[in-house]
């Protein structure tokens, strides 16, 4: 049976169902992110998210394979914003060293402003790739990979352009360096949140110090420039 437009009713129903599913997914992701920003990632439960949306937790599991997939797609929403911030920073100057510093600085600024992004990214990075493949659908992993790679591409391009101009002497693969800077940057952002350092004043005698987000930012920028051979 067809509609007046000649489109089979089954196709129309299928498209309508897919549209409803996308809307529901977006609604749940938005609620998850709001809860992340409000109370952090560590204590998050599916029940909390379902309550925020006003649905039964079973509906969440109809849309997502589980908590890991929901977290992964929520991370995508942060990464999309981060990509825009990095792109704006990259476009702010054509000088290779200043461009790299601006990109790394923008990454730190975003992470400090969105601590839940750091938590969510680290929670997923603690899982082995094989585990994620079992717990997250291929389409969700593709979306996550695309979101991460779009951020890293901005940094990689800045490194490659610096090498091409002779300003940088990156040892090895710029892509590997970009991935390493991303991973180490997440760890440094956690340090910025804790705000504490540990040193040894004498053998076996620890001393607790303090560190600010600005100091972490300065260190990461300096480290990136040093790794780039600047």
Residue pairs with C-beta under 8 A, 6 or more apart in sequence:
1 8
1 9
2 8
2 9
3 9
3 12
21 63
24 59
24 63
25 63
25 64
25 73
27 53
28 49
28 53
28 55
28 60
28 63
28 64
28 70
29 70
29 73
29 74
29 77
30 77
31 49
31 52
31 53
32 44
32 49
32 52
32 70
32 71
32 74
33 74
33 77
33 78
33 116
34 52
35 44
35 48
35 49
35 52
36 44
36 74
36 116
36 119
36 120
37 114
37 116
40 115
40 116
40 119
41 71
41 116
41 119
41 120
41 123
42 119
46 57
46 60
46 61
46 67
46 70
47 57
49 60
49 70
50 56
50 57
50 59
50 60
53 60
60 70
64 70
64 73
64 140
65 135
65 136
65 137
65 140
66 135
66 136
68 124
68 127
68 132
68 135
68 136
69 135
69 136
69 137
69 140
71 120
71 123
71 124
72 124
72 132
72 136
72 140
72 141
72 143
72 144
73 140
73 143
73 144
74 120
75 117
75 120
75 121
75 124
75 144
75 147
76 143
76 144
76 147
78 114
78 116
78 117
78 120
78 121
79 144
79 147
79 148
79 150
79 151
80 147
81 110
81 114
82 107
82 110
82 117
82 151
83 147
83 150
83 151
83 154
85 106
85 107
85 109
85 110
86 103
86 106
86 107
86 151
86 154
86 155
87 154
88 106
89 99
89 102
89 103
89 105
89 106
90 99
90 102
90 103
90 154
90 157
90 158
92 99
92 102
93 99
93 102
96 158
96 161
96 162
96 165
96 167
96 168
96 230
97 162
97 167
97 225
97 228
97 230
99 158
99 161
99 162
100 155
100 158
100 159
100 162
100 168
100 224
100 225
100 228
100 230
101 221
101 224
101 225
103 154
103 155
103 158
104 155
104 181
104 185
104 220
104 221
104 224
105 217
105 221
107 182
107 185
107 220
108 185
108 188
108 189
108 192
108 213
108 216
108 217
108 220
108 221
109 217
110 117
111 117
111 118
111 185
111 186
111 189
111 192
112 189
112 192
112 193
112 213
112 217
115 189
115 193
118 186
118 189
118 190
118 193
121 186
122 186
122 187
122 190
124 132
124 144
125 183
125 186
127 135
132 141
133 141
136 144
148 182
151 182
152 175
152 178
152 179
152 182
155 178
155 181
155 182
156 174
156 175
156 177
156 178
159 168
159 170
159 174
159 177
159 178
159 228
160 174
162 168
162 170
162 228
162 230
163 169
163 170
163 174
167 230
168 228
168 229
168 230
169 228
169 229
170 177
170 227
170 228
170 229
171 229
177 227
177 228
181 220
181 224
181 227
184 220
184 223
185 220
188 216
188 219
188 220
189 216
191 197
191 211
191 216
192 211
192 212
192 213
192 216
192 217
195 210
195 211
195 212
196 208
196 209
196 210
196 211
197 208
197 209
197 210
197 211
198 206
198 207
198 208
198 209
199 206
199 207
199 209
200 206
200 207
201 207
